[in-house]
Amino acid sequence: MNHKRGFTAFIVAFVFIFFFGFLWHGILMKPMYLATAAMWRPEADFNNHFPILILGHAVVAFAFTGLYVSKVGMNSAGVGFGYGIVIGIFSCGVNIIRFAVEPLTANILFMWFAGDLICFAIMGALVGAIYKPLTTVT
Amino acid sequence: MNWKRFFIAFVALYVFLFMWGWLVNGVVLKDVYAETPNLWRSQSEMASLFQWILLGQAFLVFAFVAIYATGFAGGGILAGVRFGILLELAAIGMRMGIYAVQPFPGKLLVLGSIGGLIEMIIAGVIVGAIYKPRSTAQ
């Protein structure tokens, strides 16, 4: 395992998922969340839980990178992109089930769907471009 | 790709996740969910959206078997368990992110993650035992 490249990939994945989440959920989807305010923590309460959000992002980035690194022969941006799409499908499955049990709107579900697929696909491409097994590093 | 084994693993995992989801969410954690009724749909509403749960689960199972088959196959049950643990780690990170923005009790995060870890380990055992690459399948 190439720990140096693996660590770099993890940091890039973490920074990307954090900023993508801020753009997608914090700006683009903000009106949808405001329209369903009773389902979400109020601003002050959310701020109190912000460290958990950051830690959660770090855990996702670590597991995402760890899974990729564990997969023998996966060492290109294209393969990483495909891997990200499949992880995105996994996440979409979670979102669909949440839609069935939580009073979410169809718009929120659609945006989560699109957001997760785009986010994980790009994240996969980034990790795939950065991580190379020791034997193939130039 | 060994499609026959893929299909059998898909069906077996689908059945297991369905039963496990019912046991954990419908029985064990029922009282914890009841503490925050405003965050969940009513029983009748959930029943009317039941097909979404079935669809979402199909997404989860497809992604699980697809990643195992392309990256971990050949390693058997141990590789399946390792994969299940890593994937659950990503799910725990996602759950932490949800907890940071939704006002459900912390014990739901903890109990849900413990249940999820056991679920994904068993899922890894099932898929690892069933799916074999073409060259090693008997």
Contacts between the chains, C-beta under 8 A, distances in Angstrom:
chain1	res1	chain2	res2	distance
A	21	B	97	7.8
A	38	B	38	6.2
A	39	B	38	7.8
A	39	B	39	6.3
A	39	B	102	6.6
A	40	B	101	5.5
A	40	B	102	6.1
A	40	B	103	7.5
A	41	B	100	7.6
A	41	B	101	5.8
A	41	B	102	6.6
A	41	B	103	5.0
A	45	B	103	6.8
A	46	B	100	6.9
A	46	B	101	6.1
A	49	B	99	7.1
A	49	B	100	4.2
A	49	B	101	7.5
A	50	B	100	6.8
A	52	B	96	5.4
A	52	B	99	6.2
A	52	B	100	4.5
A	53	B	96	7.3
A	53	B	97	5.6
A	53	B	100	3.7
A	53	B	101	7.2
A	55	B	93	8.0
A	55	B	96	6.1
A	56	B	92	8.0
A	56	B	93	4.7
A	56	B	94	6.9
A	56	B	95	7.4
A	56	B	96	3.1
A	56	B	97	4.0
A	56	B	99	7.6
A	56	B	100	6.4
A	57	B	93	6.9
A	57	B	97	6.6
A	58	B	93	7.3
A	59	B	89	6.3
A	59	B	90	7.4
A	59	B	92	6.0
A	59	B	93	3.2
A	59	B	96	6.4
A	60	B	90	5.4
A	60	B	93	3.5
A	60	B	94	6.0
A	60	B	97	7.4
A	61	B	93	7.7
A	62	B	89	7.1
A	62	B	93	7.6
A	63	B	86	5.5
A	63	B	87	7.2
A	63	B	89	3.8
A	63	B	90	3.7
A	63	B	93	6.2
A	64	B	90	5.9
A	66	B	86	5.4
A	66	B	89	7.4
A	67	B	67	7.2
A	67	B	71	7.7
A	67	B	83	7.3
A	67	B	86	4.8
A	67	B	87	6.8
A	67	B	90	7.2
A	70	B	71	6.9
A	70	B	72	7.3
A	70	B	82	7.2
A	70	B	83	7.6
A	70	B	86	6.8
A	71	B	67	7.9
A	71	B	70	7.3
A	71	B	71	3.3
A	71	B	72	7.2
A	72	B	71	7.1
A	74	B	71	6.5
A	83	B	67	7.3
A	83	B	71	7.9
A	86	B	63	5.1
A	86	B	66	5.3
A	86	B	67	5.6
A	87	B	63	6.9
A	87	B	67	7.6
A	87	B	90	7.3
A	89	B	59	5.4
A	89	B	62	6.5
A	89	B	63	4.6
A	89	B	66	8.0
A	90	B	59	6.9
A	90	B	60	5.9
A	90	B	63	3.6
A	90	B	64	7.0
A	90	B	87	7.4
A	91	B	94	6.9
A	92	B	56	7.8
A	92	B	59	5.4
A	93	B	56	4.6
A	93	B	57	6.6
A	93	B	58	7.3
A	93	B	59	3.0
A	93	B	60	3.7
A	93	B	61	7.9
A	93	B	62	7.9
A	93	B	63	6.7
A	94	B	56	7.0
A	94	B	60	6.9
A	94	B	91	7.4
A	94	B	94	6.8
A	95	B	56	7.3
A	96	B	52	5.5
A	96	B	53	7.7
A	96	B	55	5.6
A	96	B	56	3.2
A	96	B	59	6.3
A	97	B	52	7.2
A	97	B	53	5.4
A	97	B	56	3.8
A	97	B	57	6.8
A	97	B	60	7.9
A	98	B	56	8.0
A	99	B	49	7.3
A	99	B	52	5.9
A	99	B	56	7.7
A	100	B	41	7.4
A	100	B	46	6.3
A	100	B	49	4.2
A	100	B	50	7.0
A	100	B	52	3.9
A	100	B	53	4.6
A	100	B	56	6.8
A	101	B	40	5.8
A	101	B	41	5.8
A	101	B	46	5.7
A	101	B	49	7.9
A	101	B	53	7.5
A	102	B	39	6.3
A	102	B	40	6.1
A	102	B	41	6.5
A	103	B	39	8.0
A	103	B	40	7.5
A	103	B	41	5.4
A	103	B	45	7.7
